[in-house]
Amino acid sequence: MRTAPLRLFNSPLIEIWPACLLRARSNRDARSLALADHVLRRKADGQYLAARLPSGLMPLVTRLPDEPGLMAALDLLEQIGQRGALPAPASVLPLDSVHEQLAQLGLQGDHYAQHSGLALHAEPAWLAHAGFDRWRRPLWLTPAAGRSWQRMRSAAAADRIVLEAISGYRSHAYQAGIFARKQARGLGVADILRVNTAPGFSEHHSGRALDIGTPGEQAAEESFEATPAFAWLSQHAHRFGFALSYPRDNPHGIVYEPWHWCYHPAGG
């Protein structure tokens, strides 16, 4: 019997994951995940909120009904059905939540976009499982980006080059969480923006961007530039639709990131 493809489904504040890809964090989690088909997971911090069992929805947190964004996630869960079918039609999510996150940081999206030259990226309504990253975490990308990544990795392996995914899709809420954690340590928004893009403006939100590494190299370090893996990517990545996003002296003012590559569909 053919199994359904593994997909991550998106609502503005809560993701819906295949239970089989999640790691249990407690004995209760282990029992629930063993029986569940899907799990509701808070975007901002990864907290498991509820698991869908054959007998119904099992809360994994107290006061589940008070969870922000719960109704939208439950509506989506109902659309998905037991077999993980695609929900009704929307290629990307609305941008209401990210505009709220920017306002909380005292940022205006239009002004930030004009100043940085960066584009605002909506989140895909769903993403495809594209394998695992260096730490065996599930890697989520758009279907086309995932297929191209797997082809590119296989081509590199044929040339005895090992490419590892460091990270793929990240949500707006996750990016906002980075700001919240750094602000809690006393950093100001202007200081954080020197290292992290504002929520909504990271290419990782699009599901088309990958941070790439190779064994023996620290993740997301400029030293990746000196590896055979980077040399291979520089010569061949374009064949698979991937391009280096932030070369030296890029117009966005982002530090040189030899590890960050983004998939650009043909004609897109």
C-alpha positions in Angstrom: 0.0 0.0 0.0 1.4 3.4 -1.0 1.9 5.7 2.0 0.8 9.4 1.8 3.6 12.0 1.4 4.7 13.6 4.6 3.6 17.2 4.8 3.6 20.1 7.2 0.4 22.1 7.2 0.4 25.8 8.1 -2.0 28.0 10.0 -0.9 31.5 11.1 0.2 30.5 14.7 0.1 26.7 14.7 1.7 24.1 12.5 0.3 20.6 11.9 3.0 17.9 11.8 2.9 14.2 11.0 3.2 12.6 14.4 5.8 10.0 13.0 8.4 12.8 12.5 8.2 14.2 16.1 10.4 13.2 19.0 8.7 12.4 22.3 9.7 14.8 25.1 8.0 12.9 27.9 6.4 9.6 28.6 3.0 11.1 27.9 4.2 12.5 24.6 5.6 9.0 23.6 2.2 7.4 24.3 0.3 10.1 22.4 2.7 10.2 19.4 2.6 6.4 19.0 -1.2 6.6 18.4 -1.5 9.9 16.7 -1.6 10.8 13.0 -1.0 14.5 13.4 0.1 16.9 16.1 -0.6 20.6 16.6 2.7 22.4 17.3 3.0 26.1 18.4 5.2 27.9 15.9 6.9 30.4 18.2 8.5 27.8 20.5 7.8 24.3 19.1 5.5 23.4 22.0 3.3 20.3 21.3 -0.3 21.4 21.9 -2.5 18.5 21.0 -2.4 15.1 19.2 -5.1 13.7 17.0 -5.8 10.1 18.0 -8.3 7.7 16.5 -10.5 8.5 19.6 -10.3 12.2 19.1 -8.1 15.2 20.0 -5.9 14.8 23.0 -4.6 18.1 24.6 -0.9 18.1 25.5 -1.0 21.4 27.4 -3.3 22.8 30.0 -5.9 25.3 28.9 -5.8 24.2 25.3 -9.0 26.1 24.4 -7.2 29.4 25.3 -4.4 28.8 22.9 -4.1 31.7 20.4 -4.8 30.5 16.8 -6.4 27.2 17.9 -9.6 27.6 15.9 -7.8 28.2 12.6 -5.6 25.2 13.3 -8.6 22.9 14.1 -10.4 24.0 11.0 -7.3 23.1 9.0 -7.0 19.8 10.8 -10.5 19.0 9.8 -9.7 19.8 6.1 -6.7 17.6 6.1 -8.6 14.5 7.2 -7.0 11.2 8.4 -4.9 10.7 5.2 -3.2 14.1 5.1 -4.9 15.2 2.0 -4.1 18.8 0.8 -6.4 21.4 2.3 -8.5 23.7 0.2 -6.7 26.1 -1.9 -4.3 28.7 -0.8 -0.8 28.7 -1.9 0.4 31.0 0.9 -0.9 32.3 4.2 -2.1 35.9 4.7 0.4 38.4 6.1 -1.7 39.7 9.0 0.3 38.0 11.7 3.7 39.2 10.5 2.4 42.8 10.2 1.4 42.5 13.9 4.8 41.1 14.8 6.6 43.9 13.0 4.4 46.5 14.8 5.3 45.0 18.1 9.0 45.5 17.3 8.3 49.1 16.3 9.0 48.4 12.6 7.0 49.4 9.5 7.2 46.7 6.9 7.2 49.1 3.9 10.0 51.2 5.5 12.1 48.2 6.4 11.7 46.7 2.9 12.7 50.0 1.3 15.7 50.5 3.6 17.0 46.9 3.4 16.0 46.0 -0.2 14.6 42.7 1.1 11.3 41.2 0.0 8.5 40.2 2.3 7.9 36.4 2.2 4.5 34.8 2.9 4.5 31.4 4.4 3.5 28.4 2.2 0.1 26.9 3.1 1.9 23.5 3.2 5.4 22.2 2.8 6.9 18.8 1.7 9.2 16.7 3.7 12.6 16.9 2.0 14.7 14.6 4.2 16.6 15.5 7.3 19.2 18.1 8.4 22.5 17.5 10.0 20.9 16.8 13.4 18.3 14.5 12.0 15.5 17.1 12.3 12.9 17.0 9.6 13.7 19.4 6.7 10.7 21.2 5.2 10.7 22.9 1.8 8.3 23.7 -1.0 7.9 20.6 -3.2 9.9 22.0 -6.1 12.7 23.2 -3.9 12.8 19.9 -2.1 13.0 17.9 -5.3 15.8 20.1 -6.6 17.7 19.9 -3.3 17.6 16.1 -3.4 18.8 16.0 -7.0 21.6 18.5 -6.2 22.7 16.5 -3.2 22.8 13.3 -5.2 24.8 15.0 -8.0 27.3 16.3 -5.5 27.6 12.8 -3.9 28.4 11.4 -7.3 31.3 13.8 -7.4 32.3 12.7 -3.8 31.0 15.9 -2.3 28.8 15.6 0.8 26.2 18.4 1.2 24.2 18.6 4.4 21.1 20.7 5.1 21.6 22.9 8.2 18.1 24.4 8.1 15.2 25.0 5.7 11.8 26.5 6.3 11.3 28.8 9.3 8.1 30.5 10.3 7.4 34.1 10.9 6.6 33.3 14.5 9.9 31.5 15.0 11.8 34.5 13.6 9.8 36.8 16.0 10.8 34.4 18.8 14.4 35.0 18.0 13.9 38.7 18.6 11.9 38.1 21.8 14.7 35.9 23.2 17.4 38.4 22.3 15.4 41.3 23.7 15.0 39.4 26.9 18.8 39.3 27.1 18.9 43.1 26.8 19.6 43.6 23.1 17.7 46.4 21.2 15.9 45.8 17.9 18.5 47.8 16.0 21.3 45.5 17.4 19.4 42.4 16.5 18.7 43.6 13.0 22.5 43.7 12.3 22.4 39.9 12.5 18.8 38.7 11.9 16.3 39.9 9.3 13.0 41.2 10.6 10.1 38.6 10.8 8.7 38.2 7.3 11.9 39.1 5.5 13.9 35.9 5.8 14.1 33.8 2.6 13.6 30.8 4.9 10.0 31.8 5.4 9.4 31.0 1.7 10.3 27.4 2.0 12.8 27.8 -0.8 16.0 28.7 1.2 18.6 26.3 2.6 21.5 26.7 4.8 24.0 24.2 3.5 27.0 22.7 5.3 29.4 19.8 4.9 30.8 17.3 7.5 33.6 18.6 9.6 32.7 22.2 9.2 30.8 24.3 11.8 27.3 25.4 10.6 26.8 28.8 9.2 30.4 30.0 9.3 32.3 31.9 6.7 35.0 29.2 6.7 32.5 27.1 4.6 33.8 29.2 1.7 37.1 27.3 1.7 35.5 23.9 1.4 35.2 21.6 -1.7 31.5 21.7 -1.0 31.3 25.4 -1.5 33.4 25.2 -4.6 31.1 22.6 -6.0 28.0 24.7 -5.3 29.6 27.7 -6.9 30.1 25.7 -10.1 27.0 23.6 -10.2 24.1 24.9 -7.9 22.7 27.0 -10.8 21.9 23.8 -12.7 19.4 22.9 -9.9 17.9 26.4 -9.6 19.9 27.4 -6.5 21.7 30.7 -6.1 23.9 32.3 -3.4 21.7 34.9 -1.7 24.1 37.1 0.2 27.5 37.3 -1.5 30.2 39.7 -0.3 29.1 43.4 -0.3 25.5 42.5 -1.1 23.2 45.5 -1.4 21.1 44.4 1.6 23.9 45.0 4.2 23.7 41.3 5.3 26.9 39.7 6.3 28.5 37.4 3.7 26.7 34.0 4.0 28.4 31.4 1.8 26.1 28.8 3.4 22.8 30.4 2.4 21.3 29.3 -0.9 17.8 29.9 -2.3 15.9 28.0 -5.0 14.5 30.1 -7.8 11.9 28.3 -10.0 12.6 28.5 -13.7 10.8 31.6 -15.0 10.1 32.8 -11.5 
